[in-house]
Amino acid sequence: MALDLIWEIGTRPVFEELQGKFDVKVLSGIFKVLNLRYKNWSKKISQTGGVNIRNGKIEGYFYKYFPVDECLFDYDLSVNDATWNRLNDHVRRITADYYIGKIYFRLFGKYRFCGYFDLTRKVK
């Protein structure tokens, strides 16, 4: 699959670059198949974490950290509801303004791959 190949060529994001406002687009997987309303999604990312925003409303908070070869957005925070705190996003850099991510959802104690998304830096 082409998205798998793009993921493989991606690199660990540069910490300073992965900050600011990004548009989000779900590219594949169960969230796209179920046709959930992933239009008008964005992420606002800071040094330590960020938020998901849909239609101007905050939907989920995350903590950001950098394992070996990717960035991880971990939503397992007490401020999130039971659905959001089961999510993890794994992100790799394609360019300074474009990133690809994998969505994982925790089900029966294990994180399961649910699809790909991309992040595109918003133009000011």
N, C-alpha and C positions, 0 to 999 in steps of 0.2 A: 504494500500500500504506500502511496506517495507520502502521506503524512508521517508514516513510520520512518521513512528515509530522511525527511526534513528534520524530524526529531533527532535522529542519529547524528546529523551534521551540526546540529545546534551545540553551543558551548555554554559554559557556566556564565550567567549574567554578571556584568560588572556592577558592583554594589552601587556606585554613585549614579550609574545610568538608569537603573531600575527604580526611579522615583519620579513622581509627577502624576499626570492624568493620562489614562489609556482607555481607548475604546476596546470593547471585548466582543468577539464573535465566536459562537460555538460552531465548529467545523464538522464534527462527526460525533457519533455515539448516541446513547440513549436519550440525552437531553434534547438533541436535535430531532431524533426520531419521534419523540413524544410531542414535538412541535410546541414546547414550552416557549413562552414569550421572552426570547433572549435578544430582542431588538431593544435598542436604547440602554444597553448595559455598559457600564464603565467601571474602572477601578481607579481609586486615588491611593497612591502608594507613597509611604514615607520611609524614613530610615529603618524603622522597626516593624512596620506593619501597614495596614491600610483598611479600606472599606470597599465593598461592592455597592454600586449605585445603579438603581433602575428607575427611570423616569423621575429623577431628582430625589428619590427616597433611598436611604441607606438600608441595604438588605442583609449584609453580613460583614462582620469584622474578622480580620485575620492578623496573625503574627507572621513575620517574615524572617526566615533564616536560610543560610547557605550551606547545605551539605556539599559533598565533594564536587559533583559535576552539574548541579542545577540549583535553582532557588525554590524553596518550598513555602507556600502560603498555607498555614495551618489554621483552620477555622474552629478548632476545639477550644473555644473560649466560653465562659459562663454567660456572657452577654448575648450569645447567639441562641437561636431556637434549636430544637432537637434535630432538624434537618440540616441546618447550616453547620452545626458542630460535628457532623459526620463527614465533611468535605475536606479534601486536601488538593491543592493545585501544585503541580510540579512544572517549573518554567525553565526554558532554555532560550538563549539569545541567538537570533539569526542575524540581526543588525542592531545598531544602537537605538533604532526606533521601532523594531519589529521583533516580537517574541512568540514562541509557540509553547503551548502548555498542555498538560494531560490532567484530566479531571479524575479524581479517585473518590469513591464513596464507601464509607465503612458500613458493612453489612455482616451480621453474625460474627462480629469481632475482627474481620479482615477488611483491608482496603482493597476495593475492586476497581479496575480501570473502567471508566464510563465514556471516554471520548476525548477529543482534542478541541482546543480553543486557541485563538490568537489574541495578542495584545498589540495594538498599534498606538504609538504615542499621539496624543491629541495635539493638533496644531493650535498654537495660542491665538 
